[in-house]
Amino acid sequence: MIEARGLTKRYGSTTAVNDLSFRVESGRVTGFLGPNGAGKSTTMRMCLGLDRADGGAVRIDGKRLVDFPTPMRSVGALLDASYLHPTRKAKEHLWALAASNGLPRKRVDHVLGLVGLREVANKRVGSFSLGMKQRLGLAGAMLGDPQTLLFDEPANGLDPEGIQWIRQFLKGLAGEGRTVFVSSHLLSEMALIADDLVVIGKGALIFEGAVHEFVDGAAKKWVTVRSPQLQQIGDALHQGGAQVVAAGPGAIDVVGPTAADIGELAATLGATLHELSPRTASLEDVFLEVTAGAQEYRGDTGPTPPPPPPPPAPPTGGTPS
């Protein structure tokens, strides 16, 4: 378990992390979300003791990381997959990491197979793609067979097969009872992987809890309806207080009544239904709505176009032709 209490980090006059507290439970994948500049990487570095906190503390299974005699046997991490010596072979890179924590060489072969890099063990990492470096970083994190794992954007550079693999990999680790804390901007993947979420903005906590609580608590819900008698159904729903908006040719979106309510109404009207689909906003939609006020960097929408010129004045004299 990872427990952060009152974490604060300042860089001069800028507060990167502001009194942040959260808990990451064992046996679950916890997604760490926030806009660019929210303080996610700084928080992870403080969890690992790589950045000194100005306030608060982090405990991993009740200890600071420096209190573990061989940290890699307890905590594995991947924060920057590109931080590798380009002339060193993949196997040599892992051997050096293993030796630093007294781990046997046989672990190197095991983790290379675990991440699918056994065939390139003797290649220099400078020739690796970003996706291969990500896999090598994951191998390094798993060298000590740790109980707690922290990953910052582990799917960067992976192809679709690799993204599917990392999804199964992370869920498998949590299924073994490990603590898995993972930061990602791939919100569609987080919706499939994560059990819990920690969401921050401008260094402060926005949400902590289960994924379904985050989505259900803020997501917009509606029902899409298609019918040959759409006007009749829409009028009846509107009269009943529902919000009805057009959703393309032959369809409406209805906010308020459930799909069952609309189905029963259609039956009383003798109307035929071609579609009756309950819909909910995605994790991405909810995330963007909840963090809208915490965005540090926004794209310019471009200059406002000039107003159109006024119409020409009508003629003041002469006979119109």
C-alpha positions, 0 to 999 in steps of 0.5 A: 500500500502507498499512503501519501499525507499532506505532500507539498512541493514548491519550486520558488514561487510555484507550488507544484504539489499542494497538500496532497493526500491519497491512498493506493491499495494493494490488489488493485490498479490505481490510475493517477490522472491529471492535466499536463502540469498537474504535478503527477510526475513530481508526486511520483518522484516524491513517492520514490524519494527522488524529490524532497518534499517541502511538506508531508510524507509518503509511506510504502507498506508503512516505511519510507523507501530509504528504510528498505535494505534492498529497495528493488525487492520491495518497490519497482518503478518506471518513470522515464523509459528513455533514461538508458545508456545507449551503448549498453546491451539490454542484458547488461543494463539489467545485470547492473541493476540486479547487482546494485541490489544483490539480485541473482542473474537468473532474474535478468533472463526471467524478466526479459522473457516476461516483457518479450525482449529475450530475443534482443537481450544482446542488442544495444539499447540505443537501437531500441524503439520507444516501445522496446525501451518501455518494455526494458524499463518494465523489466527493470522494475520487475527485477526484484519481484516487488510488491509495489509498482509505480509506472509513469506513462508505461504505454508510451510508444507501444503499438496496439498489440503492446497496449493490449499486452500492458493492459493484461500485464498490469491487471495481472500484477494487481491480481497477484495482490501487488500495489500498482500505481500508474499514471497515463494520459490514455484515458480509454485505457485507464477505463479498461485497466484501473479499479481506482483513480486519484485525480489531481489538478494544479497539484491538489486532489480533485477525486479519490475513489473507484472508477465507477464512482468518478464516472457515475458521480459526474457523467451525463446520462441520456437515451438515444431514440429512433422511431418512425413516430419520432415527432409524436414520442418527442412531443410527449416526452417534452410535455412530461418535462424531459429534455429532448434534443435532435441527434441527427436524422431520425433520432433524438437524445432524451435526458431525464427518463430512463430507457424503460420509461421511454419504452413504456411511453412508446407502447402507450402511444402505439409507436414503433421503436427502432432504437432505445439506447441508454448512454453515459459519458466516457471516462475521458468526457468526465475527466475533461469536465472535472478538470476544466478549471485545472488546465495549465496549458490550453491551445489558442483557438486562433484570432477572432475573425473580423466582422463582415463588411457592411452592405453597400448603401442604397443609391441616393439618386437617379432612376433605377434600371 
